[in-house]
């Protein structure tokens, strides 16, 4: 389970736009090697990132719009 402290730390990761912020969050949480093993929908023989706890945390708890 992801704690509220971890969610707060993830929320503090910034970016110039929503797409860049999402990339920065994923870069902070997953190594490049691990990132290559996932795609959002699990295409091309990769694992499905959309089904992970990290994805659910980002989607449900971290606003990607600019404040």
C-alpha positions as CSV (number, residue, x, y, z in Angstrom):
1,X,0.0,0.0,0.0
2,X,1.2,3.5,-0.7
3,X,1.3,5.8,2.3
4,X,0.1,9.4,2.5
5,X,3.7,10.5,3.0
6,X,4.7,8.8,-0.3
7,X,1.7,10.4,-2.1
8,X,2.8,13.8,-0.8
9,X,6.4,13.2,-2.0
10,X,5.0,12.2,-5.4
11,X,2.8,15.3,-5.5
12,X,5.9,17.5,-5.0
13,X,7.5,16.3,-8.2
14,X,7.0,19.0,-10.8
15,X,7.2,19.6,-14.6
16,X,6.7,22.3,-17.2
17,X,3.4,20.7,-18.4
18,X,1.3,17.7,-17.4
19,X,3.1,15.3,-19.8
20,X,6.5,16.3,-18.5
21,X,5.3,16.1,-14.9
22,X,4.1,12.6,-15.5
23,X,7.4,11.6,-17.0
24,X,9.3,13.1,-14.1
25,X,7.1,11.1,-11.6
26,X,7.7,7.9,-13.5
27,X,11.4,8.6,-13.8
28,X,11.6,9.1,-10.0
29,X,9.7,5.9,-9.2
30,X,11.0,3.4,-11.7
31,X,14.4,2.8,-13.1
32,X,14.9,3.0,-16.9
33,X,15.4,-0.8,-17.0
34,X,12.1,-1.3,-15.3
35,X,10.3,1.3,-17.4
36,X,11.2,-0.7,-20.6
37,X,9.3,-3.7,-19.3
38,X,6.0,-1.8,-19.1
39,X,3.5,0.0,-21.4
40,X,0.3,1.6,-20.3
41,X,-1.9,-1.1,-21.8
42,X,0.5,-4.0,-21.9
43,X,1.1,-4.0,-25.7
44,X,3.9,-5.7,-27.6
45,X,4.5,-8.3,-24.9
46,X,5.1,-5.8,-22.1
47,X,3.5,-5.7,-18.7
48,X,0.4,-3.6,-18.2
49,X,1.3,-0.4,-16.2
50,X,-2.3,0.7,-15.9
51,X,-3.0,-2.2,-13.6
52,X,-0.3,-1.3,-11.0
53,X,-0.7,0.4,-7.7
54,X,1.7,3.2,-8.9
55,X,-0.5,4.0,-11.8
56,X,-3.6,4.0,-9.6
57,X,-1.9,6.3,-7.2
58,X,-0.8,8.7,-9.9
59,X,-4.2,8.7,-11.6
60,X,-6.3,9.0,-8.4
61,X,-4.2,11.1,-6.1
62,X,-1.8,13.3,-8.1
63,X,-3.1,16.2,-10.0
64,X,-1.3,16.5,-13.3
65,X,-2.6,19.9,-14.2
66,X,-0.5,23.0,-13.5
67,X,-1.5,25.0,-10.4
